[in-house]
């Protein structure tokens, strides 16, 4: 063995293989460390089926919110603008409970019972709601949908950063 010499190619190949192995092990260990750092999932205002809010990794997820509801789970009387205002008030309170606000909204989904008649008046309230947010421009979808209760005219769901 003492008389054997290794060519530069063999040494370089070995060094590259060793480096690849060490890099692979380092990558695996780094991946495990990142997974261990993942924050817990926090649930708020839970019921049998769902939570009003979930917080995970500095992101706040709100369930679809509607305006004021009575004991029979029916929306109280009100036109689309009133129900939109009430819904946005509930969203503001939930975001505050989470430690954030509407300026951090990332995504919004809006369901309207009657998009033809209710889109413009709902959008007027929505635009006024966002006026105080500066440059906040959430991504948004708005569609027509049958609602869970006949008296509900609008439902809004948001995702926000902490």
DOLOMAR-289888 format. One record per atom (N, C-alpha, C): x, y, z negated; residue in one letter. Coordinates in steps of 0.2 Angstrom, whole numbers, plus 5000, padded with zeros to 4 digits. Layout:
N
XYZA
...
end
This chain:
162
500449945000X
500050005000X
500450065000X
501050064997X
501450124996X
501750145003X
501750095008X
502050115015X
501450145019X
500850135017X
500250155021X
500250235021X
500150265026X
499950335026X
499250345029X
498950395027X
498350405030X
498350465035X
497950455040X
497950515045X
497550565042X
497650625045X
497250685043X
496550675044X
496350635049X
495650625051X
495350585046X
495650535043X
495350495038X
495350535032X
495750575030X
495750605024X
495150655024X
495150695030X
494550745031X
493950705031X
493850655034X
493250615034X
493050595027X
493550575023X
493350555016X
493150615012X
493450675013X
493350735009X
492650755011X
492450755017X
491750775020X
491250725017X
491350665017X
490850615014X
490850625006X
491350645003X
491350654996X
490950714994X
491050774998X
490750834998X
489950824999X
489850785004X
489050775005X
488750735000X
489150694997X
488850654991X
488750694985X
489250734983X
489150784978X
488650834979X
488550864985X
488050904987X
487350874986X
487350814988X
486650784988X
486450774980X
486950754976X
486750744969X
486650804966X
486950864968X
486850924965X
486150954967X
485950934973X
485350954976X
484750924972X
484850854971X
484350824967X
484250844960X
484850864957X
484850884950X
484550954949X
484650994954X
484351064955X
483651054956X
483351014960X
482651004961X
482350974955X
482650934951X
482350914945X
482350974940X
482851014939X
482851064935X
482251114937X
482151134943X
481651174945X
480951144943X
480851084944X
480251054943X
480051054935X
480551044931X
480551054924X
480351124922X
480551174926X
480351244924X
479651264926X
479351224930X
478651244932X
478251254925X
477851314926X
477451334920X
476851284919X
476551284913X
475951244912X
475351284916X
474851244917X
474251264920X
473751284914X
473451344914X
473051374909X
472351374912X
471851354908X
471151354910X
470751404906X
470351444909X
469951484905X
469151484906X
468751484901X
468051484902X
467851424906X
468051364903X
467851304907X
467151274905X
466851244910X
466251204909X
466351134911X
465851094911X
465951024913X
466251014920X
466151064924X
466351054931X
466951094933X
467051154930X
467451204933X
467751254928X
468251294930X
468451344925X
468351414929X
468151464925X
468051534928X
468751554931X
469351534928X
469951564929X
470451504928X
470951504932X
471551464931X
472151504932X
472651494928X
473351524929X
473851474930X
474251484935X
474851434936X
475351474940X
475951464937X
476551494941X
476451574943X
476251614938X
476151684939X
475651694944X
475151654946X
474651664950X
473951654947X
473451694948X
472851694944X
472351674950X
471951614948X
471451594953X
470751604950X
470251644953X
469651644950X
469151604954X
468651574950X
468151544954X
467651594957X
467251574961X
466751624964X
466351654959X
466351724959X
465951764954X
465351794957X
464851794953X
464151824956X
463951884951X
463551924952X
463251974948X
462951944941X
462651984938X
462351964931X
461751904932X
461851864928X
461351804928X
460951794922X
460351774922X
459951774916X
459951704913X
459551684908X
459651624905X
459451564909X
459051574915X
458851524919X
459351514925X
459951544924X
460451544930X
460251574936X
459851624936X
459551664941X
459851734941X
460051754947X
460351824947X
459751874945X
459951924942X
459451974940X
459352014946X
458752044946X
458552084952X
459152134954X
459152154960X
459652204962X
459752194970X
459952244973X
460052244980X
460852214981X
461052214987X
461752194988X
462252234985X
462152304985X
462652344982X
462652334975X
462152334971X
462152324964X
462452254962X
462252204966X
462552134965X
463352134966X
463552174971X
464252174973X
464652214967X
464352274965X
464652304959X
464752264953X
464152224951X
464152184945X
464752124946X
464752104952X
465252044953X
465952074953X
466052134956X
466752164955X
466952184948X
466452204944X
466552214937X
466752154933X
466452094935X
466652034932X
467352014934X
467552024940X
468152004942X
468652054939X
468552114938X
469052154934X
469152134927X
468552114924X
468652084917X
469052024917X
468951974921X
469351914921X
470051934923X
470251974928X
470951994929X
471252024923X
470852064920X
471152094914X
471352044908X
470851994907X
470951944903X
471651904904X
471751904911X
472351864913X
472951904912X
472951974912X
473552014911X
473652044918X
473252054922X
473352084929X
472752124931X
472752154937X
472152194939X
472052194947X
471652224949X
471452224956X
471952244961X
472452284958X
473052304963X
473452244964X
473352184961X
473852124962X
473452074966X
472852084969X
472452034972X
472852024979X
472851954980X
473251934986X
472751904991X
472151874989X
471751844994X
471051854991X
470551864995X
469851874993X
469351834998X
468951794996X
468451765000X
467751784997X
467351805002X
466651835001X
466151795005X
465651775001X
465051745004X
464451785003X
464151795009X
463451835009X
462951795011X
462351805008X
461751765010X
461451785016X
461551855018X
461251875024X
461851925027X
462251905031X
462851945033X
462651995038X
462051985042X
461852035047X
461652105043X
461252095038X
460952145034X
461352175028X
461852125025X
462152145019X
462952165020X
463152145026X
463952155027X
464152235026X
463752275029X
463952345029X
463852375022X
463252365018X
463252395012X
463752365007X
463852295007X
464352265003X
465052295004X
465152305011X
465852325013X
465952395010X
465452435010X
465452505007X
465752505000X
465452454996X
465652454989X
466352424988X
466452374992X
467152344992X
467652394994X
467552434999X
468052485001X
468152534995X
467652554992X
467652604986X
468052574981X
467952504980X
468352464974X
469052474976X
469252464982X
469952464983X
470352534984X
469952584984X
470252654985X
470752664980X
470652644974X
471052664968X
471652614968X
471752574973X
472252524973X
472852544977X
472852604979X
473452624983X
473552584989X
474152554990X
474252514997X
474052444996X
473652424991X
473452354991X
472952334997X
473152285001X
472752265007X
472752185006X
472252165002X
472152095001X
471952065008X
472151995009X
471951965015X
471151945013X
470751935017X
470051925016X
469651895021X
469251855019X
468751815023X
468051835021X
467551845025X
466851855023X
466451815028X
466051775025X
465551735029X
464851725026X
464451705030X
463751695028X
463651625025X
463251625020X
463151555017X
462551555013X
462251495013X
461651485008X
461951485001X
461651514996X
461851524990X
461551464985X
461951454979X
461651404974X
461051424971X
460851494971X
460251514968X
459951564973X
459251564975X
458951604980X
459051684978X
459151704972X
459151774971X
459951794971X
460351754972X
461051774973X
461251794980X
461451864981X
461551884988X
462351884990X
462751884985X
463451894986X
463851854981X
464351814983X
464851784979X
465551804981X
466051814976X
466651834978X
467151794974X
467651774977X
468251734974X
468851764976X
469351774971X
469951804972X
470551764969X
471151774972X
471751754970X
472251814969X
472551814963X
472951874961X
473651854958X
474151894959X
474751884956X
474751914949X
475151894944X
475151914937X
475651984937X
end
